[in-house]
């Protein structure tokens, strides 16, 4: 068998940690299949790969799953080429090859679909399913969708926890909850009407900022701008950004750059919505006043920080349609990551380095859990990274740019914009690279020996 199948059964679900050989000489020589059989296997492989790609799987996972499925069903080798909007697959049996192409149309992030497709392939490898059984199971996979009202309420609660972590008082947290819940409802409504994601993010950011900005007008809370900074975090393009880094790290530059550009465009649409709301309502663009410390003993602060971080991890796991049994692990990952960063920064190391360490630890724990839950590590880890998103630095840079646009360029405003913008960018980069650590350490396209 190919070298990648020599791993023990316990390690098979850890798709990031499997050595995948691209050397044609490593393929097993098998009896030639009849053309109808090979054609059916080819279709099953590309339909599985397309399903994974449509619902948010990274490129390495798509290639690994389709190759393993083809080998388990009887072809000698499967070759896959993944592009931003299409997937091409060739199956080889004896001297005969069949190539097929499918167009990829994004259907939103749904980690339940990704998990069920992986488990179906594992069942084929274990001999539990034949071709007919696998097709029936693949066609029976239905996307998990949590109720809209539940997702909206959890996102509102998540953003309120973000505000509390940034130092907002209870009135500010309540305002954040209202603004982000309304913005999430707008986002869901626009998505249901099949608007372009850029329009959806723009509208949601405009609504969130407009509602939260009333705290400045009516003096709601001691730090009303923290509500404005926190309520738009529901629009963080987490999966496109993280999949982009993962794809580029593992050599899939085409899809990595496409996903990275989409994340940039979504961030730009969010920024445009925020700035339009601040200009229309004439909200001041002064620098945020913050109170980053939570009252109490250090241990009390740590426990409160971890508890507050667990809520956004679950909230965004609902947005990503993570399987129900994995929600607890997402909460634990969010609490561990934010708690570890709290211990490390700023006393021991800079916040950027502490973010990288925390993200790497959570990512490695996700690999450990994934091996036992028969799922991809990102099912557990992406939502757990969200509590470490730098909302306040990003909003501070944005308000500084707004003040430059209103009142002209000054040295202080330029310094604030550059410093806060770079800090936000470095923290986001630390999150993405920390999450990619298992892939950097364990993912190999050729055998070591």
C-alpha positions in Angstrom: 0.0 0.0 0.0 1.1 3.6 -0.3 3.3 4.8 2.5 0.7 7.1 3.8 -1.5 4.2 4.8 1.1 2.6 7.0 0.0 4.9 9.9 -1.8 3.2 12.7 -5.6 3.2 12.8 -5.5 5.7 15.7 -3.6 8.2 13.6 -5.7 8.0 10.5 -8.3 10.7 11.4 -5.4 13.2 11.8 -5.4 14.3 8.2 -2.8 17.1 8.8 -0.3 14.6 10.2 -0.3 12.0 7.4 2.6 11.8 5.1 1.3 11.9 1.5 3.6 10.6 -1.2 3.3 12.2 -4.6 5.9 9.8 -6.1 4.1 7.6 -8.8 6.4 4.7 -8.0 4.8 4.4 -4.6 1.4 3.5 -6.0 0.3 -0.1 -5.6 -0.1 -2.2 -8.7 -3.7 -3.5 -8.9 -5.8 -5.4 -11.4 -7.2 -3.2 -14.1 -10.7 -2.1 -13.5 -13.4 -2.1 -16.1 -14.1 1.3 -17.5 -17.6 1.7 -15.9 -16.2 0.8 -12.5 -13.3 3.3 -12.8 -15.7 6.0 -14.1 -17.9 5.4 -11.0 -14.9 5.6 -8.7 -13.7 8.8 -10.4 -17.1 10.4 -9.9 -17.3 9.4 -6.3 -13.8 10.9 -5.6 -14.5 14.2 -7.3 -17.9 14.6 -5.7 -16.4 14.0 -2.3 -13.6 16.5 -3.0 -16.1 19.0 -4.3 -18.3 18.6 -1.3 -15.4 19.3 1.0 -14.3 22.3 -1.0 -17.7 23.8 -1.1 -18.2 23.7 2.7 -14.8 25.2 3.7 -12.2 22.4 3.9 -8.6 23.4 3.2 -6.9 22.2 0.0 -4.6 19.7 1.6 -7.6 17.9 3.2 -9.5 17.8 -0.1 -6.5 16.2 -1.9 -5.8 13.7 0.9 -9.4 12.5 1.2 -9.9 12.1 -2.6 -6.6 10.2 -2.9 -7.3 7.9 0.0 -10.9 7.3 -1.2 -9.7 6.3 -4.7 -7.1 3.9 -3.4 -9.6 2.3 -1.0 -12.1 1.8 -3.8 -9.5 0.1 -6.1 -7.8 2.5 -8.4 -4.0 2.6 -8.5 -3.7 6.4 -8.0 -5.7 9.6 -8.0 -4.2 12.9 -9.0 -6.0 16.1 -8.0 -5.6 19.7 -9.1 -7.4 22.3 -7.0 -8.1 25.8 -8.2 -10.0 28.7 -6.6 -13.3 27.9 -8.4 -12.8 24.3 -9.8 -11.4 20.9 -9.0 -9.8 18.6 -11.6 -9.3 14.9 -10.8 -7.7 12.0 -12.7 -7.9 8.3 -11.7 -5.4 5.8 -13.0 -6.0 2.1 -13.4 -3.4 0.0 -15.3 -2.8 2.0 -18.5 -6.2 3.7 -18.5 -6.9 7.1 -17.0 -10.1 9.1 -16.6 -10.2 12.9 -16.0 -13.1 15.0 -14.9 -13.6 18.6 -13.8 -16.2 20.1 -11.5 -16.9 23.8 -10.8 -16.8 24.9 -7.2 -19.5 27.2 -5.8 -19.1 28.2 -2.2 -22.0 27.1 0.1 -20.7 28.6 3.4 -18.7 27.0 6.2 -20.2 23.8 7.5 -17.8 21.7 9.5 -20.5 19.0 10.1 -20.5 18.2 6.4 -16.7 18.1 6.3 -16.6 15.7 9.3 -19.3 13.4 7.9 -17.5 13.1 4.6 -14.2 12.3 6.3 -15.9 9.6 8.4 -17.5 8.1 5.3 -14.1 7.8 3.7 -12.7 6.2 6.9 -15.5 3.6 6.7 -14.5 2.7 3.1 -10.9 2.3 4.2 -12.0 0.1 7.1 -14.0 -2.1 4.7 -17.3 -1.1 6.2 -18.7 0.4 2.9 -18.4 -0.5 -0.7 -19.0 1.8 -3.6 -22.8 1.6 -3.4 -22.8 2.1 0.3 -20.4 5.0 0.1 -22.5 6.8 -2.5 -25.7 6.3 -0.4 -23.9 7.7 2.7 -22.4 10.6 0.7 -25.8 11.5 -0.7 -27.4 11.3 2.7 -25.1 14.0 4.2 -27.2 17.0 5.0 -25.7 20.3 6.2 -26.2 21.1 9.9 -27.8 24.5 10.4 -28.4 25.8 13.9 -31.5 27.9 14.4 -31.0 31.5 13.3 -32.3 33.0 16.5 -29.9 30.8 18.5 -26.9 31.9 16.4 -27.9 35.5 16.6 -28.3 35.4 20.4 -25.0 33.6 20.9 -23.1 36.0 18.6 -24.6 38.9 20.6 -23.5 37.3 23.8 -20.0 36.5 22.3 -19.5 40.2 21.3 -20.6 41.3 24.8 -17.9 39.0 26.2 -15.4 40.6 23.8 -16.4 44.0 25.2 -16.0 42.8 28.8 -12.6 41.3 28.0 -11.6 44.8 26.6 -12.7 46.5 29.8 -16.3 47.6 29.1 -18.7 48.0 32.0 -22.2 46.3 32.1 -24.1 49.0 30.2 -21.5 48.9 27.5 -21.7 45.1 27.3 -25.5 45.3 27.1 -25.2 47.8 24.2 -22.7 45.5 22.5 -25.1 42.6 22.8 -28.0 44.6 21.2 -25.9 46.0 18.4 -24.2 42.7 17.4 -27.4 40.7 17.7 -29.1 43.1 15.3 -26.1 43.0 12.9 -26.2 39.2 12.9 -29.8 39.2 12.1 -29.1 41.5 9.2 -26.3 39.3 8.0 -28.5 36.2 8.1 -31.3 38.1 6.2 -28.9 39.3 3.5 -27.4 35.8 3.2 -30.8 34.2 2.9 -31.5 36.6 0.0 -28.2 35.5 -1.7 -26.5 38.9 -1.7 -22.8 39.0 -2.4 -20.9 38.4 0.9 -19.2 41.8 0.5 -22.6 43.5 0.5 -23.7 41.4 3.5 -20.6 42.3 5.5 -20.9 46.0 4.6 -24.6 46.1 5.7 -24.0 44.2 8.9 -21.0 46.5 9.8 -23.1 49.6 9.1 -26.0 48.4 11.4 -23.7 47.3 14.2 -21.7 50.6 14.3 -24.9 52.7 14.0 -26.5 51.0 17.0 -23.4 50.8 19.1 -22.6 54.4 18.3 -25.7 55.6 20.2 -23.7 54.9 23.3 -21.6 58.0 22.4 -24.7 60.1 21.8 -26.5 59.1 25.0 -23.5 58.4 27.2 -24.2 54.8 27.7 -21.5 53.2 29.8 -18.1 54.5 30.8 -16.3 53.4 27.7 -18.9 53.5 24.9 -16.4 53.1 22.1 -15.5 49.7 23.3 -19.0 48.6 22.3 -18.3 50.0 18.8 -15.1 48.1 18.6 -16.5 44.8 19.9 -19.9 44.6 18.1 -18.2 44.3 14.6 -16.1 41.3 15.6 -18.9 39.0 14.4 -17.7 39.9 10.9 -14.2 38.5 11.4 -13.4 36.4 8.2 -11.8 33.6 10.3 -12.1 30.6 8.0 -11.0 32.3 4.8 -8.0 33.9 6.5 -6.9 30.7 8.3 -7.5 28.4 5.3 -5.5 30.9 3.2 -2.4 30.6 5.4 -2.8 26.8 5.7 -3.0 26.4 1.9 0.0 28.6 1.2 2.1 26.9 3.9 1.4 23.5 2.4 2.1 24.6 -1.2 -1.4 25.4 -2.5 -0.6 29.0 -3.5 -3.4 29.3 -6.0 -6.2 28.6 -3.6 -4.3 30.2 -0.7 -4.0 33.5 -2.5 -7.6 33.4 -3.6 -8.9 32.8 -0.1 -6.6 35.4 1.3 -7.8 38.0 -1.1 -11.4 37.1 -0.2 -10.6 37.7 3.5 -9.0 41.0 2.7 -12.1 42.1 0.6 -14.4 41.0 3.5 -12.3 43.0 5.9 -12.4 46.0 3.5 -16.2 45.8 3.2 -16.5 45.7 7.0 -14.3 48.7 7.4 -16.3 50.6 4.7 -19.5 49.9 6.6 -18.0 51.1 9.9 -16.6 54.3 8.4 -19.9 55.1 6.5 -21.9 54.8 9.8 -19.4 57.0 11.7 -19.6 59.6 9.0 -23.4 59.6 8.6 -24.0 59.8 12.3 -21.0 62.1 12.9 -19.6 59.9 15.6 -16.3 61.2 16.9 -13.2 59.3 15.8 -11.0 59.9 18.9 -8.8 57.2 20.3 -10.4 54.6 22.5 -10.3 54.9 26.2 -9.9 51.4 27.7 -9.8 49.7 31.0 -8.2 46.4 30.2 -8.0 45.0 33.7 -10.8 42.9 35.2 -11.2 43.6 39.0 -10.0 41.0 41.4 -7.1 38.7 42.3 -4.8 37.4 39.5 -6.4 33.9 39.7 -9.9 35.4 39.7 -8.9 37.5 36.6 -7.6 34.4 34.9 -10.7 32.4 35.5 -13.0 35.2 34.4 -10.9 35.7 31.3 -11.1 32.0 30.4 -14.9 31.9 31.1 -15.5 35.0 29.0 -13.3 33.6 26.1 -15.2 30.2 26.1 -18.5 31.9 25.1 -17.2 33.5 21.8 -15.6 30.2 20.9 -19.0 28.4 21.2 -20.8 31.3 19.4 -18.6 31.2 16.4 -18.6 27.4 16.4 -22.4 27.7 15.8 -21.7 30.1 12.9 -19.2 27.5 11.4 -21.8 24.8 12.0 -19.5 22.7 14.1 -21.0 19.3 15.1 -22.8 19.5 18.4 -20.5 17.0 20.2 -17.5 19.3 19.4 -18.9 22.5 21.0 -17.4 21.7 24.4 -14.0 21.2 22.9 -14.2 24.5 21.1 -15.1 26.2 24.4 -12.2 24.6 26.1 -9.8 25.6 23.3 -11.0 29.2 23.5 -10.5 29.3 27.2 -7.1 27.7 27.2 -5.8 29.9 24.4 -7.0 33.2 25.9 -6.0 32.2 29.4 -2.5 31.2 28.2 -2.0 34.5 26.4 -3.2 36.3 29.5 -0.5 34.7 31.6 2.3 35.3 29.0 1.5 38.9 27.9 2.6 41.5 28.5 4.7 40.5 31.5 6.7 37.6 30.0 6.6 38.3 26.3 5.0 40.7 23.8 1.4 40.1 23.0 2.2 39.1 19.4 4.6 36.3 20.5 2.2 35.3 23.3 -0.6 35.0 20.7 1.5 32.8 18.6 2.4 30.5 21.5 -1.2 30.3 22.6 -2.4 29.6 19.1 0.2 26.9 18.6 -0.7 25.1 21.9 -4.4 25.2 21.0 -3.7 23.9 17.5 -1.6 21.0 18.8 -4.3 20.1 21.3 -6.8 20.2 18.5 -4.7 17.6 16.6 -4.7 15.4 19.7 -8.5 15.6 20.0 -9.0 15.1 16.3 -7.3 11.8 16.4 -9.8 10.5 18.9 -12.9 12.2 17.5 -12.3 11.1 13.9 -12.5 14.7 12.6 -10.3 17.4 11.2 -8.4 19.5 13.7 -9.9 22.7 12.4 -13.3 21.5 13.6 -12.1 22.3 17.1 -9.4 25.0 16.6 -10.7 27.7 14.3 -13.5 28.8 16.6 -11.1 28.6 19.6 -8.9 31.2 17.9 -11.6 33.8 17.6 -11.4 35.1 21.3 -7.8 36.3 20.5 -8.8 38.4 17.6 -7.4 42.0 18.1 -10.7 44.0 17.9 -9.5 47.1 19.8 -6.3 47.7 17.8 -8.1 47.3 14.6 -10.9 49.8 15.6 -8.3 52.2 16.9 -6.5 52.2 13.6 -9.7 52.7 11.7 -10.8 55.7 13.9 -7.4 57.3 13.4 -7.8 56.9 9.6 -11.3 58.5 9.9 -9.9 61.5 11.8 -7.2 61.9 9.2 -9.9 62.0 6.5 -12.0 64.5 8.5 -9.3 66.9 9.9 -6.2 66.3 7.9 -3.0 64.5 8.6 -1.1 65.0 11.8 1.9 63.2 13.2 -0.1 61.8 16.2 -2.9 60.4 14.1 -0.5 58.9 11.6 1.5 57.3 14.4 -1.7 55.9 16.0 -3.0 54.5 12.7 0.3 52.8 11.8 1.0 51.5 15.3 -2.5 50.1 15.9 -2.8 48.8 12.4 0.5 46.9 12.6 -0.3 45.5 16.0 -3.6 44.2 14.7 -1.9 42.7 11.6 0.9 41.0 13.6 -1.6 39.5 16.1 -3.7 38.1 13.2 -0.6 36.8 11.5 0.5 35.2 14.8 -2.9 33.5 15.1 -2.8 32.1 11.6 0.8 30.9 11.8 0.3 29.4 15.2 -2.7 27.5 13.9 -0.5 26.2 11.0 2.2 24.8 13.3 1.0 21.2 13.1 1.0 21.4 9.4 4.6 22.8 9.4 5.8 20.1 11.7 4.0 17.0 10.5 2.6 17.6 7.0 5.0 16.1 4.4 4.3 15.7 0.7 7.0 13.0 0.4 8.1 10.3 2.8 11.1 11.2 5.0 12.8 7.9 4.2 
